[in-house]
């Protein structure tokens, strides 16, 4: 009989969560979820920007190596050219620099995404093979 009385006392002292406590808990949980989702969205956008930048650098490096190879085998002359490769628009200009007795190569690469425009501009000097 003493056991039943003790069980009754425990059930009378036990209380549940109030509606206010539940609403505050849900609000805190929702704010945490929103924060995590925003962080994931930012990371995804950043990864896309980094991927574009890496692709642009590889493309620029490839075109510059091709130009240096052509300059070494056929000689250098003053010229301008450009083209498009996917979303990348590139152009270059080779001009003589009489002070340095070298050829100046200016290379530009532009690309655009839905929210931003980026560009890469490189300048280097080439020595004529002769």
C-alpha positions in Angstrom: 0.0 0.0 0.0 2.9 2.4 0.8 4.2 1.7 -2.7 0.9 3.0 -4.3 1.0 6.1 -2.3 4.5 6.9 -3.4 3.6 6.3 -7.0 0.7 8.7 -6.7 3.0 11.4 -5.2 5.4 11.1 -8.1 2.7 11.5 -10.7 1.2 14.5 -9.0 4.7 16.3 -8.9 5.5 15.5 -12.5 4.6 18.4 -14.8 4.7 18.8 -18.6 6.1 21.6 -20.8 4.0 24.7 -21.1 2.9 26.0 -24.6 5.3 28.9 -24.2 8.3 26.7 -23.6 7.4 24.6 -26.6 7.1 27.7 -28.8 10.4 29.1 -27.6 12.1 25.7 -28.3 10.6 25.5 -31.8 11.7 29.1 -32.5 15.3 28.4 -31.4 15.4 25.2 -33.5 14.0 27.0 -36.6 16.6 29.8 -36.3 19.4 27.2 -36.1 18.1 25.4 -39.1 17.8 28.7 -41.1 21.4 29.6 -40.1 22.7 26.2 -41.3 20.9 26.4 -44.6 22.2 29.9 -45.3 25.7 28.7 -44.5 25.3 25.8 -47.0 24.0 28.2 -49.7 27.0 30.5 -49.2 29.4 27.6 -49.4 27.8 26.4 -52.7 28.0 29.8 -54.2 31.6 30.2 -53.2 32.5 26.8 -54.6 31.0 27.9 -58.0 33.1 31.1 -58.0 36.2 29.2 -57.1 35.6 26.7 -59.9 35.2 29.5 -62.4 38.4 31.1 -61.3 40.4 27.9 -61.5 39.0 27.1 -65.0 39.9 30.7 -66.1 43.4 30.3 -64.9 43.9 27.0 -66.6 42.5 28.4 -69.8 44.7 31.5 -69.6 47.8 29.3 -68.9 46.9 27.1 -71.9 46.5 30.0 -74.3 49.7 31.7 -73.1 51.7 28.5 -73.5 50.4 28.1 -77.0 51.4 31.7 -77.8 54.9 31.2 -76.4 55.3 28.1 -78.4 54.2 29.8 -81.6 56.5 32.7 -80.9 59.5 30.4 -80.4 58.9 28.4 -83.6 57.7 31.1 -86.0 59.0 34.3 -84.5 57.0 37.1 -83.0 55.1 39.8 -84.8 52.7 42.5 -83.6 49.2 41.0 -83.6 45.8 41.0 -81.9 43.4 38.1 -81.6 40.6 36.8 -79.5 38.0 34.2 -79.2 35.3 32.5 -77.1 35.6 29.2 -75.3 32.4 28.3 -73.5 31.5 31.2 -71.2 35.0 32.7 -71.4 35.8 35.5 -73.8 39.5 36.0 -74.3 41.7 38.4 -76.2 45.4 39.2 -76.5 47.6 41.8 -78.0 51.3 41.5 -78.8 53.2 44.7 -79.2 56.9 45.7 -79.3 58.5 47.4 -76.3 61.5 49.2 -77.7 62.9 50.1 -74.3 63.2 46.5 -73.2 63.8 45.1 -76.6 61.1 42.6 -75.9 57.6 41.9 -77.0 54.8 42.7 -74.6 51.9 40.2 -74.4 48.7 41.5 -72.8 46.1 38.8 -72.2 42.6 39.4 -71.0 39.9 36.9 -70.1 36.3 37.8 -69.2 33.4 35.7 -68.0 30.0 36.2 -66.6 27.7 34.3 -64.3 24.1 35.1 -63.4 25.2 37.5 -60.6 28.7 38.7 -61.3 31.2 39.6 -64.0 34.8 38.6 -63.6 38.0 39.2 -65.5 41.6 38.2 -65.5 44.3 40.4 -67.1 47.9 39.2 -67.5 50.9 40.9 -68.9 54.1 39.1 -69.7 57.1 39.7 -72.0 58.4 37.4 -74.8 61.9 37.3 -76.3 62.1 37.0 -80.0 63.8 33.7 -81.1 66.1 35.5 -83.5 
